[in-house]
Amino acid sequence: MRGFTPGEMRKLRSLNSPAKIQSFLDNIPYHLAGTAYSPRRVLAEKTAHCLEGAIFAAAALRVNGYPPLLLDFEAENDTDHVIAVFQEKGCWGAVAISNFAGLRYRAPVYRNLRELAMSYFDDYINLRRERTLRNYSQPVNLSRFDKLNWETREDDVWFIAEHLCDIPHTPLLTPAQARALTVVDKRALGAAKFGMREKK
């Protein structure tokens, strides 16, 4: 792969399934800094937030034979979320890191991207207990950024985030459905916040 050291390649090749990539992300701390680390920086710093975790997962998937695909979620009254997506036997799954417990891995059992996106709907809530997920993108193949050395840059890769903001997104709900949503109960919020890292 472009620019990885032999040691970095050994680590990435050891993450030879989506589940192993997810385990790596689950075992590093989520951080709250305003950064956009490349996969190399995630390996060096051993921390990531959702954008960085998804970009790292896309690189690890690529090393192990999958295309490096990201999918972007847009939310209302909440932050957006980014996941790395993959296909096995024609079905979609996802690898992700999040400060909310339910917005991480998805097994490859979803027949299309809308099914996959909707699997995040009930877990995608804000601190006011509102369900906030509204739109999803089509997958973005990060090979389009190879000339910018997205996998191994030492500086931030904000150009990926900017691209995700600029591409079209598909609504998951009708306006009437969105207006009719109720808040989730306090137990659901408590479960979502399990292990959450908060600003001090």
C-alpha positions as CSV (number, residue, x, y, z in Angstrom):
1,M,0.0,0.0,0.0
2,R,1.0,3.6,-0.6
3,G,3.6,4.8,2.0
4,F,3.0,2.5,4.9
5,T,6.1,1.2,6.8
6,P,6.6,-2.6,7.1
7,G,5.5,-2.4,10.7
8,E,2.3,-0.5,9.8
9,M,1.5,-3.0,7.1
10,R,2.0,-5.9,9.5
11,K,-0.4,-4.4,11.9
12,L,-3.0,-3.6,9.2
13,R,-2.7,-7.1,7.7
14,S,-3.2,-8.6,11.2
15,L,-6.7,-7.0,11.2
16,N,-7.7,-9.4,8.5
17,S,-11.5,-9.3,9.0
18,P,-14.0,-6.5,9.6
19,A,-14.6,-7.9,13.1
20,K,-10.9,-7.6,13.9
21,I,-10.8,-4.1,12.7
22,Q,-13.8,-3.3,14.9
23,S,-12.0,-4.9,17.9
24,F,-9.0,-2.7,17.3
25,L,-11.3,0.4,17.3
26,D,-13.2,-0.8,20.4
27,N,-9.9,-1.2,22.3
28,I,-8.5,2.3,21.7
29,P,-10.0,5.4,23.5
30,Y,-12.4,7.7,21.8
31,H,-11.1,11.2,21.8
32,L,-12.8,14.6,21.5
33,A,-10.1,16.7,19.8
34,G,-10.9,18.6,16.6
35,T,-8.5,16.6,14.5
36,A,-8.7,14.5,11.3
37,Y,-6.0,11.9,11.7
38,S,-4.9,9.7,8.8
39,P,-4.7,5.9,9.4
40,R,-1.0,6.3,10.1
41,R,-1.7,8.8,12.8
42,V,-4.4,6.6,14.4
43,L,-1.8,3.8,14.6
44,A,0.7,6.2,16.2
45,E,-1.7,7.9,18.6
46,K,-3.8,4.9,19.4
47,T,-7.0,7.0,19.6
48,A,-9.7,8.1,17.2
49,H,-13.1,9.8,16.9
50,C,-15.7,8.7,14.5
51,L,-14.3,10.3,11.3
52,E,-10.8,9.0,12.0
53,G,-12.0,5.6,13.0
54,A,-14.0,5.2,9.8
55,I,-11.0,6.4,7.7
56,F,-8.7,4.0,9.5
57,A,-11.2,1.1,9.0
58,A,-11.4,1.9,5.3
59,A,-7.6,1.7,5.0
60,A,-7.5,-1.6,7.0
61,L,-10.3,-3.1,4.9
62,R,-8.3,-2.1,1.8
63,V,-5.1,-3.8,2.9
64,N,-7.2,-6.9,3.4
65,G,-8.9,-7.0,0.0
66,Y,-12.0,-4.8,0.4
67,P,-12.5,-1.4,-1.3
68,P,-12.0,1.5,1.1
69,L,-15.6,2.8,1.4
70,L,-17.0,5.4,3.7
71,L,-20.7,6.2,4.2
72,D,-21.8,9.5,5.8
73,F,-24.9,10.1,8.0
74,E,-26.5,13.5,8.5
75,A,-28.4,14.3,11.6
76,E,-30.8,17.0,12.9
77,N,-29.9,18.7,16.2
78,D,-26.9,16.3,16.5
79,T,-23.5,15.6,15.0
80,D,-23.0,13.7,11.8
81,H,-21.5,10.2,11.9
82,V,-19.2,8.4,9.4
83,I,-18.8,4.6,9.0
84,A,-16.7,2.3,6.9
85,V,-18.8,-0.1,4.9
86,F,-18.1,-3.5,3.3
87,Q,-19.9,-6.2,1.5
88,E,-19.8,-10.0,2.1
89,K,-22.0,-12.4,0.0
90,G,-23.9,-9.4,-1.4
91,C,-24.9,-8.0,2.0
92,W,-23.6,-4.8,3.7
93,G,-22.0,-4.4,7.0
94,A,-20.1,-1.6,8.8
95,V,-17.1,-0.8,11.0
96,A,-17.2,2.3,13.1
97,I,-16.2,4.0,16.4
98,S,-18.5,6.3,18.3
99,N,-19.0,8.0,21.6
100,F,-22.4,6.4,21.7
101,A,-22.5,2.7,22.3
102,G,-24.9,1.7,19.6
103,L,-23.3,3.4,16.6
104,R,-20.5,1.0,16.0
105,Y,-20.2,-2.4,14.2
106,R,-22.9,-3.9,12.0
107,A,-22.7,-7.5,10.8
108,P,-22.9,-7.9,7.0
109,V,-26.6,-9.0,6.9
110,Y,-28.2,-5.9,5.3
111,R,-29.5,-6.3,1.8
112,N,-29.0,-2.6,0.8
113,L,-27.6,0.6,2.2
114,R,-31.0,1.9,3.3
115,E,-31.4,-1.2,5.5
116,L,-28.0,-0.6,6.9
117,A,-28.6,3.0,7.6
118,M,-31.9,2.3,9.3
119,S,-30.2,-0.2,11.6
120,Y,-28.6,2.9,13.2
121,F,-31.9,4.9,13.6
122,D,-33.1,3.9,17.1
123,D,-29.6,4.2,18.5
124,Y,-28.8,7.6,16.9
125,I,-30.1,9.9,19.6
126,N,-29.0,13.2,21.2
127,L,-28.9,14.1,24.9
128,R,-32.4,15.4,24.7
129,R,-33.5,11.9,23.8
130,E,-34.5,12.8,20.3
131,R,-34.0,10.4,17.3
132,T,-31.8,12.5,15.1
133,L,-30.7,10.5,12.0
134,R,-32.1,11.9,8.8
135,N,-30.0,11.3,5.7
136,Y,-27.3,8.9,4.4
137,S,-24.9,9.2,1.5
138,Q,-23.8,6.7,-1.1
139,P,-20.4,5.1,-0.4
140,V,-17.3,7.1,-1.2
141,N,-14.3,5.2,-2.3
142,L,-11.3,6.8,-0.7
143,S,-9.0,5.7,-3.5
144,R,-10.1,8.9,-5.1
145,F,-7.8,10.6,-2.6
146,D,-4.7,8.4,-3.2
147,K,-2.8,11.3,-4.8
148,L,-3.3,13.2,-1.5
149,N,-1.8,10.3,0.4
150,W,-4.8,10.1,2.7
151,E,-3.6,6.9,4.3
152,T,-0.2,8.1,5.6
153,R,-0.3,11.9,5.9
154,E,1.1,13.4,9.0
155,D,-1.2,16.4,8.8
156,D,-5.0,16.3,9.0
157,V,-7.2,14.9,6.2
158,W,-10.0,17.4,6.4
159,F,-10.4,17.1,2.6
160,I,-12.2,13.8,3.2
161,A,-14.7,15.4,5.7
162,E,-15.3,18.3,3.3
163,H,-16.0,15.9,0.5
164,L,-18.5,14.0,2.6
165,C,-20.3,17.3,3.4
166,D,-20.5,18.2,-0.3
167,I,-22.0,15.0,-1.7
168,P,-25.7,14.3,-2.1
169,H,-27.5,12.5,0.7
170,T,-30.8,10.5,0.6
171,P,-33.6,11.2,3.2
172,L,-34.5,8.3,5.4
173,L,-37.8,9.8,6.6
174,T,-40.6,11.8,5.2
175,P,-41.2,15.2,6.8
176,A,-44.4,13.8,8.4
177,Q,-42.5,10.9,9.9
178,A,-39.9,13.2,11.3
179,R,-42.6,15.5,12.9
180,A,-44.3,12.4,14.5
181,L,-41.2,11.1,16.2
182,T,-41.3,10.8,20.0
183,V,-38.4,10.9,22.4
184,V,-36.8,7.7,23.6
185,D,-37.0,6.8,27.3
186,K,-34.2,7.5,29.8
187,R,-33.1,3.9,29.9
188,A,-32.3,4.0,26.1
189,L,-30.3,7.2,26.6
190,G,-28.4,5.6,29.5
191,A,-27.6,2.6,27.4
192,A,-26.4,4.8,24.5
193,K,-24.1,6.7,26.9
194,F,-22.5,3.6,28.3
195,G,-18.7,4.2,28.3
196,M,-19.2,7.7,26.9
197,R,-16.2,10.0,27.2
198,E,-17.3,13.5,28.1
199,K,-15.4,16.8,28.0
200,K,-14.0,17.9,31.3
